[in-house]
Amino acid sequence: MARVRADLERLHQLLQSVLREVEQGIRAETYPEWSGVKENLLQALELVRKLERDQLWDALGKPS
């Protein structure tokens, strides 16, 4: 469970940085730094896929 918690905390950090960048763009009435937004979103998506895959494997590995 510690591994899952660490992954979820990392996901939180990635999404927070995306939101922070977008919020700064809104406040400044400019566009966010898209390269950073895209990179963090891609990393977040990869992490979500990993968490989903791990959850599926955990469910398949548990005896009925």
Biopython code that builds the backbone (N, CA, C, O; Angstrom):
import numpy as np
from Bio.PDB.StructureBuilder import StructureBuilder

atoms = [
    (1, "MET", "N", (0.813, -1.192, 0.000)),
    (1, "MET", "CA", (0.000, 0.000, 0.000)),
    (1, "MET", "C", (0.862, 1.264, 0.000)),
    (1, "MET", "O", (0.428, 2.306, -0.492)),
    (2, "ALA", "N", (2.049, 1.186, 0.533)),
    (2, "ALA", "CA", (2.940, 2.349, 0.543)),
    (2, "ALA", "C", (3.301, 2.782, -0.871)),
    (2, "ALA", "O", (3.442, 3.972, -1.152)),
    (3, "ARG", "N", (3.450, 1.801, -1.758)),
    (3, "ARG", "CA", (3.782, 2.095, -3.157)),
    (3, "ARG", "C", (2.629, 2.845, -3.830)),
    (3, "ARG", "O", (2.847, 3.798, -4.577)),
    (4, "VAL", "N", (1.418, 2.407, -3.559)),
    (4, "VAL", "CA", (0.238, 3.060, -4.129)),
    (4, "VAL", "C", (0.129, 4.481, -3.605)),
    (4, "VAL", "O", (-0.149, 5.414, -4.359)),
    (5, "ARG", "N", (0.348, 4.636, -2.319)),
    (5, "ARG", "CA", (0.282, 5.979, -1.720)),
    (5, "ARG", "C", (1.320, 6.902, -2.366)),
    (5, "ARG", "O", (1.010, 8.052, -2.678)),
    (6, "ALA", "N", (2.524, 6.423, -2.565)),
    (6, "ALA", "CA", (3.566, 7.233, -3.194)),
    (6, "ALA", "C", (3.180, 7.596, -4.623)),
    (6, "ALA", "O", (3.398, 8.727, -5.056)),
    (7, "ASP", "N", (2.613, 6.649, -5.352)),
    (7, "ASP", "CA", (2.176, 6.929, -6.721)),
    (7, "ASP", "C", (1.052, 7.960, -6.736)),
    (7, "ASP", "O", (1.041, 8.851, -7.586)),
    (8, "LEU", "N", (0.115, 7.848, -5.810)),
    (8, "LEU", "CA", (-0.982, 8.812, -5.746)),
    (8, "LEU", "C", (-0.483, 10.203, -5.353)),
    (8, "LEU", "O", (-0.997, 11.206, -5.848)),
    (9, "GLU", "N", (0.493, 10.271, -4.487)),
    (9, "GLU", "CA", (1.077, 11.563, -4.120)),
    (9, "GLU", "C", (1.794, 12.180, -5.314)),
    (9, "GLU", "O", (1.724, 13.391, -5.526)),
    (10, "ARG", "N", (2.483, 11.351, -6.092)),
    (10, "ARG", "CA", (3.158, 11.842, -7.304)),
    (10, "ARG", "C", (2.129, 12.348, -8.313)),
    (10, "ARG", "O", (2.342, 13.382, -8.944)),
    (11, "LEU", "N", (1.023, 11.633, -8.469)),
    (11, "LEU", "CA", (-0.040, 12.064, -9.362)),
    (11, "LEU", "C", (-0.591, 13.420, -8.903)),
    (11, "LEU", "O", (-0.829, 14.312, -9.717)),
    (12, "HIS", "N", (-0.783, 13.555, -7.619)),
    (12, "HIS", "CA", (-1.263, 14.821, -7.054)),
    (12, "HIS", "C", (-0.304, 15.960, -7.392)),
    (12, "HIS", "O", (-0.743, 17.037, -7.794)),
    (13, "GLN", "N", (0.987, 15.736, -7.236)),
    (13, "GLN", "CA", (1.990, 16.760, -7.546)),
    (13, "GLN", "C", (1.943, 17.156, -9.019)),
    (13, "GLN", "O", (1.991, 18.341, -9.350)),
    (14, "LEU", "N", (1.849, 16.168, -9.896)),
    (14, "LEU", "CA", (1.808, 16.454, -11.328)),
    (14, "LEU", "C", (0.581, 17.284, -11.690)),
    (14, "LEU", "O", (0.677, 18.257, -12.438)),
    (15, "LEU", "N", (-0.564, 16.894, -11.155)),
    (15, "LEU", "CA", (-1.790, 17.614, -11.477)),
    (15, "LEU", "C", (-1.802, 19.005, -10.854)),
    (15, "LEU", "O", (-2.327, 19.946, -11.450)),
    (16, "GLN", "N", (-1.237, 19.142, -9.674)),
    (16, "GLN", "CA", (-1.144, 20.456, -9.033)),
    (16, "GLN", "C", (-0.303, 21.402, -9.881)),
    (16, "GLN", "O", (-0.647, 22.576, -10.023)),
    (17, "SER", "N", (0.789, 20.907, -10.441)),
    (17, "SER", "CA", (1.645, 21.775, -11.261)),
    (17, "SER", "C", (0.924, 22.199, -12.535)),
    (17, "SER", "O", (1.100, 23.325, -13.002)),
    (18, "VAL", "N", (0.113, 21.303, -13.103)),
    (18, "VAL", "CA", (-0.678, 21.668, -14.281)),
    (18, "VAL", "C", (-1.672, 22.768, -13.913)),
    (18, "VAL", "O", (-1.780, 23.779, -14.607)),
    (19, "LEU", "N", (-2.389, 22.560, -12.820)),
    (19, "LEU", "CA", (-3.366, 23.567, -12.393)),
    (19, "LEU", "C", (-2.709, 24.910, -12.076)),
    (19, "LEU", "O", (-3.244, 25.967, -12.412)),
    (20, "ARG", "N", (-1.563, 24.856, -11.437)),
    (20, "ARG", "CA", (-0.844, 26.081, -11.095)),
    (20, "ARG", "C", (-0.472, 26.850, -12.368)),
    (20, "ARG", "O", (-0.626, 28.071, -12.418)),
    (21, "GLU", "N", (0.007, 26.158, -13.375)),
    (21, "GLU", "CA", (0.403, 26.787, -14.638)),
    (21, "GLU", "C", (-0.813, 27.411, -15.336)),
    (21, "GLU", "O", (-0.730, 28.524, -15.856)),
    (22, "VAL", "N", (-1.927, 26.698, -15.345)),
    (22, "VAL", "CA", (-3.142, 27.219, -15.974)),
    (22, "VAL", "C", (-3.683, 28.414, -15.187)),
    (22, "VAL", "O", (-4.098, 29.409, -15.781)),
    (23, "GLU", "N", (-3.682, 28.322, -13.877)),
    (23, "GLU", "CA", (-4.154, 29.433, -13.051)),
    (23, "GLU", "C", (-3.303, 30.676, -13.250)),
    (23, "GLU", "O", (-3.836, 31.785, -13.281)),
    (24, "GLN", "N", (-1.993, 30.515, -13.386)),
    (24, "GLN", "CA", (-1.117, 31.658, -13.642)),
    (24, "GLN", "C", (-1.446, 32.299, -14.981)),
    (24, "GLN", "O", (-1.444, 33.523, -15.110)),
    (25, "GLY", "N", (-1.731, 31.461, -15.981)),
    (25, "GLY", "CA", (-2.127, 31.986, -17.279)),
    (25, "GLY", "C", (-3.426, 32.767, -17.207)),
    (25, "GLY", "O", (-3.568, 33.808, -17.849)),
    (26, "ILE", "N", (-4.373, 32.266, -16.426)),
    (26, "ILE", "CA", (-5.648, 32.964, -16.268)),
    (26, "ILE", "C", (-5.434, 34.316, -15.592)),
    (26, "ILE", "O", (-5.946, 35.338, -16.047)),
    (27, "ARG", "N", (-4.674, 34.306, -14.506)),
    (27, "ARG", "CA", (-4.422, 35.563, -13.772)),
    (27, "ARG", "C", (-3.678, 36.583, -14.627)),
    (27, "ARG", "O", (-3.990, 37.773, -14.602)),
    (28, "ALA", "N", (-2.692, 36.106, -15.383)),
    (28, "ALA", "CA", (-1.881, 37.011, -16.194)),
    (28, "ALA", "C", (-2.516, 37.309, -17.548)),
    (28, "ALA", "O", (-2.008, 38.129, -18.313)),
    (29, "GLU", "N", (-3.627, 36.638, -17.839)),
    (29, "GLU", "CA", (-4.301, 36.778, -19.121)),
    (29, "GLU", "C", (-3.363, 36.464, -20.274)),
    (29, "GLU", "O", (-3.324, 37.164, -21.285)),
    (30, "THR", "N", (-2.614, 35.392, -20.088)),
    (30, "THR", "CA", (-1.700, 34.899, -21.126)),
    (30, "THR", "C", (-1.913, 33.394, -21.249)),
    (30, "THR", "O", (-2.694, 32.797, -20.508)),
    (31, "TYR", "N", (-1.221, 32.814, -22.174)),
    (31, "TYR", "CA", (-1.281, 31.366, -22.314)),
    (31, "TYR", "C", (-0.295, 30.711, -21.351)),
    (31, "TYR", "O", (0.770, 31.265, -21.080)),
    (32, "PRO", "N", (-0.646, 29.545, -20.839)),
    (32, "PRO", "CA", (0.304, 28.805, -19.991)),
    (32, "PRO", "C", (1.498, 28.328, -20.827)),
    (32, "PRO", "O", (1.476, 28.395, -22.055)),
    (33, "GLU", "N", (2.508, 27.860, -20.160)),
    (33, "GLU", "CA", (3.656, 27.238, -20.822)),
    (33, "GLU", "C", (3.215, 25.832, -21.210)),
    (33, "GLU", "O", (3.264, 24.910, -20.395)),
    (34, "TRP", "N", (2.782, 25.673, -22.467)),
    (34, "TRP", "CA", (2.169, 24.422, -22.901)),
    (34, "TRP", "C", (3.093, 23.233, -22.840)),
    (34, "TRP", "O", (2.639, 22.122, -22.567)),
    (35, "SER", "N", (4.366, 23.424, -23.084)),
    (35, "SER", "CA", (5.280, 22.265, -23.059)),
    (35, "SER", "C", (5.314, 21.637, -21.668)),
    (35, "SER", "O", (5.325, 20.413, -21.538)),
    (36, "GLY", "N", (5.330, 22.464, -20.640)),
    (36, "GLY", "CA", (5.315, 21.949, -19.273)),
    (36, "GLY", "C", (3.987, 21.308, -18.923)),
    (36, "GLY", "O", (3.945, 20.268, -18.265)),
    (37, "VAL", "N", (2.901, 21.929, -19.363)),
    (37, "VAL", "CA", (1.567, 21.385, -19.105)),
    (37, "VAL", "C", (1.438, 20.022, -19.759)),
    (37, "VAL", "O", (1.000, 19.061, -19.126)),
    (38, "LYS", "N", (1.820, 19.938, -21.030)),
    (38, "LYS", "CA", (1.702, 18.674, -21.757)),
    (38, "LYS", "C", (2.566, 17.582, -21.139)),
    (38, "LYS", "O", (2.124, 16.441, -21.008)),
    (39, "GLU", "N", (3.782, 17.919, -20.763)),
    (39, "GLU", "CA", (4.681, 16.918, -20.175)),
    (39, "GLU", "C", (4.114, 16.384, -18.868)),
    (39, "GLU", "O", (4.126, 15.177, -18.629)),
    (40, "ASN", "N", (3.621, 17.273, -18.028)),
    (40, "ASN", "CA", (3.051, 16.834, -16.748)),
    (40, "ASN", "C", (1.778, 16.022, -16.947)),
    (40, "ASN", "O", (1.536, 15.059, -16.219)),
    (41, "LEU", "N", (0.962, 16.404, -17.933)),
    (41, "LEU", "CA", (-0.244, 15.624, -18.215)),
    (41, "LEU", "C", (0.105, 14.234, -18.738)),
    (41, "LEU", "O", (-0.540, 13.251, -18.374)),
    (42, "LEU", "N", (1.119, 14.153, -19.586)),
    (42, "LEU", "CA", (1.546, 12.848, -20.088)),
    (42, "LEU", "C", (2.066, 11.963, -18.961)),
    (42, "LEU", "O", (1.750, 10.775, -18.904)),
    (43, "GLN", "N", (2.853, 12.535, -18.078)),
    (43, "GLN", "CA", (3.355, 11.770, -16.937)),
    (43, "GLN", "C", (2.209, 11.323, -16.035)),
    (43, "GLN", "O", (2.205, 10.198, -15.534)),
    (44, "ALA", "N", (1.238, 12.211, -15.832)),
    (44, "ALA", "CA", (0.082, 11.865, -15.005)),
    (44, "ALA", "C", (-0.712, 10.738, -15.646)),
    (44, "ALA", "O", (-1.152, 9.819, -14.956)),
    (45, "LEU", "N", (-0.898, 10.801, -16.951)),
    (45, "LEU", "CA", (-1.631, 9.753, -17.649)),
    (45, "LEU", "C", (-0.909, 8.413, -17.556)),
    (45, "LEU", "O", (-1.548, 7.383, -17.339)),
    (46, "GLU", "N", (0.394, 8.414, -17.715)),
    (46, "GLU", "CA", (1.179, 7.186, -17.573)),
    (46, "GLU", "C", (1.037, 6.616, -16.164)),
    (46, "GLU", "O", (0.918, 5.403, -15.988)),
    (47, "LEU", "N", (1.051, 7.474, -15.189)),
    (47, "LEU", "CA", (0.924, 7.034, -13.804)),
    (47, "LEU", "C", (-0.473, 6.459, -13.538)),
    (47, "LEU", "O", (-0.609, 5.455, -12.838)),
    (48, "VAL", "N", (-1.495, 7.088, -14.088)),
    (48, "VAL", "CA", (-2.860, 6.574, -13.929)),
    (48, "VAL", "C", (-2.974, 5.198, -14.574)),
    (48, "VAL", "O", (-3.584, 4.293, -14.005)),
    (49, "ARG", "N", (-2.396, 5.039, -15.747)),
    (49, "ARG", "CA", (-2.423, 3.733, -16.416)),
    (49, "ARG", "C", (-1.712, 2.678, -15.578)),
    (49, "ARG", "O", (-2.178, 1.543, -15.477)),
    (50, "LYS", "N", (-0.586, 3.050, -14.979)),
    (50, "LYS", "CA", (0.155, 2.115, -14.127)),
    (50, "LYS", "C", (-0.684, 1.720, -12.913)),
    (50, "LYS", "O", (-0.763, 0.543, -12.563)),
    (51, "LEU", "N", (-1.306, 2.707, -12.275)),
    (51, "LEU", "CA", (-2.142, 2.419, -11.112)),
    (51, "LEU", "C", (-3.321, 1.519, -11.488)),
    (51, "LEU", "O", (-3.673, 0.601, -10.746)),
    (52, "GLU", "N", (-3.918, 1.787, -12.630)),
    (52, "GLU", "CA", (-5.042, 0.968, -13.085)),
    (52, "GLU", "C", (-4.586, -0.459, -13.369)),
    (52, "GLU", "O", (-5.268, -1.414, -12.998)),
    (53, "ARG", "N", (-3.447, -0.608, -14.020)),
    (53, "ARG", "CA", (-2.895, -1.930, -14.323)),
    (53, "ARG", "C", (-2.553, -2.679, -13.036)),
    (53, "ARG", "O", (-2.865, -3.863, -12.905)),
    (54, "ASP", "N", (-1.920, -2.001, -12.096)),
    (54, "ASP", "CA", (-1.577, -2.633, -10.821)),
    (54, "ASP", "C", (-2.825, -3.081, -10.068)),
    (54, "ASP", "O", (-2.837, -4.148, -9.455)),
    (55, "GLN", "N", (-3.868, -2.267, -10.115)),
    (55, "GLN", "CA", (-5.112, -2.609, -9.443)),
    (55, "GLN", "C", (-5.722, -3.855, -10.074)),
    (55, "GLN", "O", (-6.216, -4.733, -9.366)),
    (56, "LEU", "N", (-5.690, -3.935, -11.398)),
    (56, "LEU", "CA", (-6.223, -5.096, -12.090)),
    (56, "LEU", "C", (-5.424, -6.347, -11.726)),
    (56, "LEU", "O", (-6.003, -7.396, -11.445)),
    (57, "TRP", "N", (-4.089, -6.234, -11.731)),
    (57, "TRP", "CA", (-3.265, -7.403, -11.376)),
    (57, "TRP", "C", (-3.499, -7.824, -9.947)),
    (57, "TRP", "O", (-3.542, -9.018, -9.652)),
    (58, "ASP", "N", (-3.650, -6.872, -9.061)),
    (58, "ASP", "CA", (-3.940, -7.210, -7.660)),
    (58, "ASP", "C", (-5.248, -7.966, -7.555)),
    (58, "ASP", "O", (-5.340, -8.953, -6.826)),
    (59, "ALA", "N", (-6.268, -7.508, -8.284)),
    (59, "ALA", "CA", (-7.569, -8.185, -8.242)),
    (59, "ALA", "C", (-7.495, -9.593, -8.828)),
    (59, "ALA", "O", (-8.136, -10.512, -8.317)),
    (60, "LEU", "N", (-6.730, -9.763, -9.878)),
    (60, "LEU", "CA", (-6.600, -11.092, -10.491)),
    (60, "LEU", "C", (-5.796, -12.052, -9.619)),
    (60, "LEU", "O", (-5.997, -13.266, -9.665)),
    (61, "GLY", "N", (-4.886, -11.496, -8.825)),
    (61, "GLY", "CA", (-4.033, -12.342, -7.992)),
    (61, "GLY", "C", (-4.645, -12.777, -6.679)),
    (61, "GLY", "O", (-4.108, -13.655, -6.002)),
    (62, "LYS", "N", (-5.760, -12.175, -6.313)),
    (62, "LYS", "CA", (-6.385, -12.519, -5.026)),
    (62, "LYS", "C", (-7.265, -13.753, -5.193)),
    (62, "LYS", "O", (-8.036, -13.851, -6.147)),
    (63, "PRO", "N", (-7.144, -14.695, -4.256)),
    (63, "PRO", "CA", (-8.013, -15.886, -4.327)),
    (63, "PRO", "C", (-9.463, -15.524, -4.038)),
    (63, "PRO", "O", (-9.742, -14.597, -3.276)),
    (64, "SER", "N", (-10.372, -16.251, -4.644)),
    (64, "SER", "CA", (-11.807, -15.986, -4.453)),
    (64, "SER", "C", (-12.308, -16.512, -3.138)),
    (64, "SER", "O", (-13.491, -16.370, -2.827)),
]
sb = StructureBuilder()
sb.init_structure("model")
sb.init_model(0)
sb.init_chain("A")
sb.init_seg("    ")
for serial, (resi, resn, name, xyz) in enumerate(atoms, 1):
    if name == "N":
        sb.init_residue(resn, " ", resi, " ")
    sb.init_atom(name, np.array(xyz, "f"), 0.0, 1.0, " ", f" {name:<3s}", serial, name[0])
structure = sb.get_structure()
